[in-house]
Each structure stands twice: as C-alpha cells, then as structure tokens.
Amino acid sequence: MIQVKNVTKKYGSTIAVDNINFEVKDGEVVGFLGPNGAGKSTTMNMITGFIEPTKGQIIINGNDISKKPRKAKKEIGYMPENVPLYYELTPKEFVSYMAELKLVKRNERKQEVEKVIKEMGLEDVQNKLIRNLSRGYKQRVSMAGALVGNPDVIILDEPTVGLDPKQITEIRNLIKELGKKHTVILSTHILPEASQICEKVIIINKGKIIAIDTPENLEKATKESNGISVIVEDPKGNMSKIKEKIKEIDTVEFVKDHEDGTKQYVITTSSDIDLRKKLFEVLPKEEIVIFELKKTETTLEDAFMKLVNTTKQEDTVKKSKKEDKQKKTKEEKSKKQVEDKETENDSKKEEKK
C-alpha cells in the first residue's frame, strides 16, 4: 500500500530525514513515533505530497507521488496536527466542501457526506457553527474531512492532542473503527495510545528509522531484566537479607511505606528468570507476610526510551571518535609542518656553509 524507498529530505545543509525505508501494508494500523524534531512531520508531509523528498521514492498504492501526484493523493485522507477548519461553516458544510475539493461525483456527494457525518458521530452537531463546538468535536470534523471520498489511506497527525480523557477514548475508538476499513498511519507522542491502537510501530530519531516492529516485540526485545513488585509486612526487617537467601536476585529496591504498615519493594532478576514461585516459598519462612506480588511489565514507553537513548549514546561515541580522529589528524599535520620547517632550516644552513 505505502512504500517509502531510500527517502532523504534536506533543508540546506540540515538533513531532516536521512535515507529511510519502510512499508505499510494494506489494512494495517501503524504508529509513527519519535521525539520532537525526529522527522515525523517531515515524513508525513512527504507521504501526503505536501513537500517533495530531496531524493528517494514514495509509492502510494502503486503510484509514485512525485510522478503521479493526483492519483496518489486521491488515495490519501490527511488530518494534520493543527486542525485546519473554517469556523464560520457548519460540520456539514465543511465536509461537503472537502468532498467537492476531493472531486467526489456530484450525484454521490450528498450520500457520501451523510455517511461520513454518521461515522464520525456528528449528526447532532452537523448544523452548528464549527467555532461553537468543543475541541473533541472539532477533531471529529477534521477527521471527517480526511475520510470523505473514502480514501484507502488515512494519515492522522497527533489526533488526540489537547483532548480530555473522555474525548481521547472516543477518538481512539473511532480510529480503531477506521482501521477495519482503511490503512491508517498514526503519529502520536502518547505511547500507550500507540500500544493500544497500532499493530505495528515505526520509531524515527534524528531523521533515521531505528525500529520497526509490533509493540509487543519491541517491549520484549528491549527488556533487560524481570521486575517483581511485592507489598509485604516485615516486622523484623528481614527483606534486607532476602538477597542472601535467594541468590538469583540482582537487586531489592525499597519503594515506599504504606499507611497500614506494609512496605513495597521491587525485586529484579535477569530477564530469563521468574522468581515468583520461589518468593512465595522463601518469604513466609523468613516471617515476611506477602500482601501483594506481581510482575512489573515493560511498556512501549520503556522500549521507546531505551531505543532513543541507545541511539543517542551511539551518536556520542561516533562524535567522540570523529573528534579524536580530527585531533589526531591536526596533530600529525602540525608535527609534519614542524618537521618540514626544521628540514627547511637545515637546508638553509647547508647552503650558507
């Protein structure tokens, strides 16, 4: 459905997107993640045809967006981050206008507009001015504008920014429904949102793709240890010695005291060891009463931070090596200049003799 091949975007000497490659298959819901300035919006703008790549190819449903822009753009519905709405129009008027812009056939336009308004839950407000709607409804209107014309690909840039929890839940449910009929690319800073909605995530950092996989696989791949949260009653303070009793334990970290006198700890082991059964056996023998015991879960946020930080560390190492190389080259050049000068002086002395 979408193929991004060796795409680079430069602004002068600044590389915003650096030779990226990925595919989005028909019917997938894909999260596009990255820190601020990573290249997400630039990539989305290239996919939608708003800006051209410096080099590389973007193919939408078999159409190269640079060579066949009209055909490619017809396949795309785009909802940008800053909702572009005409506040003096009603939702019905706005969606009708978008249908006209997208060249929906005149005899099909009314039916298409009614269908989209119903899908987006705008029936009760379709004749109110957009400026009088809540932000949640404005997001729905913008999404309806992207959806009208029934494009195969829906691209949503930060669709839940600024919404309250109820509105966020409603928009997420709408996106899940869209995913049943369309290919969806979702850009978001809210990582639990990507984990809940997306089948696959693409993580970009400093213009480069650093990971493409399912949220579950990324969580597993970046997990370095198993964590177990325990809440216990420990009147004799024996938790401080538990590491001596269970050799597989790496760390025992105190978290907090509870009002009922219990204490919470996090116990970590290597990622291939599960100590829950052993803890149930050993703690009671040490006069420690277990009130709660559960595994701590690695989240997509944990995986994201690890991947981004790893890239940052690698860049720091590369920068350090580059600086060392430049310093060495400079020193060698300086040394050669001194040697050349000495040779020149020796030659002059010989000439005088």
DADA-V719182 format. One record per backbone hydrogen bond with DSSP energy under -1.0 kcal/mol. CO is the residue of the C=O (numbers start at 1). NH is the residue of the N-H. Records with the same first field share a line. If there is no record, write none. Layout:
# DADA-V719182
CO->NH, NH
This chain:
# DADA-V719182
1->61
2->24
3->59
4->22
5->57
7->20
8->54, 55
9->16, 17
11->14
14->11
17->9
20->7
22->4
24->2
25->28
28->184
29->199, 200
30->186
31->202
33->204
35->38
38->207
39->43
40->44
41->45
42->46
43->47
44->48
45->50, 51
55->8
57->5
58->65
59->3
60->63
63->60
64->68
68->72
69->73
70->74
72->75
73->76
75->153
77->155
79->157
83->85
86->89
87->131
89->130
90->94
91->95
92->96
93->97
94->98
95->99
96->100
97->101
98->102
99->104
100->103
105->108, 109
108->112
109->113
110->114
111->115
112->116
113->117
114->118
115->119
116->120
117->122
118->121
125->128
126->92
129->132
130->133
134->138
135->139
136->140
137->141
138->142
139->143
140->144
141->145
142->146
143->147
144->148
147->150
152->183
153->77
154->185
155->79
156->187
158->161
160->163
164->168
165->169
166->170
167->171
168->172
169->173
170->174
171->175
172->176
173->177
174->178
175->179
177->180
178->181, 182
183->154
184->30
185->156
186->32
187->158
189->191
190->194
191->195
192->196
193->197
194->198
200->31
201->213
202->33
203->210, 211
205->208
207->18
208->205
211->203
213->201
214->218
215->219
216->220
217->221
218->222
220->223
224->271
226->269
227->296
228->267
229->294
230->265
231->291, 292
232->263
233->289
234->237
238->241
241->244
242->246
246->249
251->268
253->266
256->264
258->261
262->258
263->232
264->255, 256
265->230
266->253
267->228
268->250, 251
269->226
270->273
275->279
276->280
277->281
278->282
279->283
282->286
283->288
284->287
289->233
292->231
294->229
299->303
300->304
301->305
302->306
303->307
304->308
305->309
306->310
307->311
308->312
309->313
310->314
311->315
312->316
313->317
314->318
315->319
316->320
317->321
318->322
319->323
320->324
321->325
322->326
323->327
324->328
325->329
326->330
327->331
328->332
329->333
330->334
331->335
332->336
333->337
334->338
335->339
336->340
337->341
338->342
339->343
340->344
341->345
342->346
343->347
344->348
345->349
346->350
347->351
348->352
349->353
